[in-house]
Amino acid sequence: MSDYDDLAERLEAIVADLDERQFDMLREAARERTGRPADDKRLTQARRSIEKAIHLLRDDRGRGDDD
């Protein structure tokens, strides 16, 4: 278990919020037949960055356990 699991969990909630907004945008675009929304790419990039942060916070390798 990482010392930063609480932060990782909060970031996971943000990822879920991004997913909801992105799906809502895509549903709206499909309904209106307007194609991929411009913000879809930006939200995807943000989601990936947050997922990387979650991985880094949960990764115990490389941590010194000399304490």
N, C-alpha and C positions, 0 to 999 in steps of 0.2 A: 504494500500500500504506500502511496506517495504522500508526502507532506502537503501536496497541492491538490488533492482530490476534490476539495470543496470548490476551488477555482475552476477545475476541469468540469465539474458538474454545472456550475453557472454558465460556463461557455457552451456546454451541451444544450442548455435551455435556449441560449441565443441562436444556436444552429437550428433548433426546432422552430423558433420564431422566423428566422430567415426562410426556412423551408415553406412555412405557411404562406408568407407573403409572396414568395416566388410562385408557388402553385396557384395562388389567387390571381396573380398577374397572367400566368400562362392560360388559366381557364378563361379569363376575360378576353385575352387575345384570340383564343380559339373560337370563342363565341362570336366575337366581332370580325373574325377572319382577317386580322391585321398582321399576322406573322409574329416572329419572336420580338418581344419588347426589348428596347435598348438596355433597360436596367437588369435584364436577366443575366447577362454576362457579368456585370458588376457584382450582383448578389452571389453568383456562382463562385467568383474569385474570392469574395469575402468569406464565404462558407468554407472553402478549401483552406484559407489562411487560418481560420479559427480551428478547424480540425487539426491542422499541424500544431497549433498551440496546445490543444488538448493532448495530443500525442507527446509533446515535449514535457508537459506537466506531469504526465503519468509514467514517464520513462524513468525508472530508477537506475538504469545502467549509467555508469560514468559518474555517479554520485560518490563522493568520498564518505565512507562509513567509519572514519577514524574518530568520530566524536565520542 
